[in-house]
Amino acid sequence: MEDTAGNPIKRALWLDDLDLRLRPYLPPSLAAHARLANFERGRLVYVVDAPVWRAKLRLAAPEMLDAARSVGLKAAELVVKTTIPQPAAAPVRQAKPLSAATQKALQAALDSLRDPDDSKGRGDAN
């Protein structure tokens, strides 16, 4: 772990590998909702996607700390953080072309809004 401290890419890969090694120790219902976020100074930090999973992971803390120690970490504390769920991206809607009847109706509505004193033959006084 010491060689990963100065290189963020190596550290991220190490954390990802560690997450994969600890994942089998998570309760099955929790595994899809939790991921290892960090390990530093004896603190194993997990991120979950809802408060209910936070509570379940905190109940599993002794087993997770034992699992972390079994893979060589000096884990003394489990911290669980809850993330705000990201809203699903709205699908991009393509504009449909207007039919000829719709174009004609819109043009008629636009024409009805024009000032009757503003005729085409009248020039600008500017």
Secondary structure, 3 states (H helix, E strand, C coil): CHHHCCCHHHHHHHHHHHHHHHHHHCCHHHHCCEEEEEEECCEEEEEECCHHHHHHHHHCHHHHHHHHHHCCCCCCEEEEEECCCCCCCCCCCCCCCCCHHHHHHHHHHHHHHCCCCCCCCCCCCC
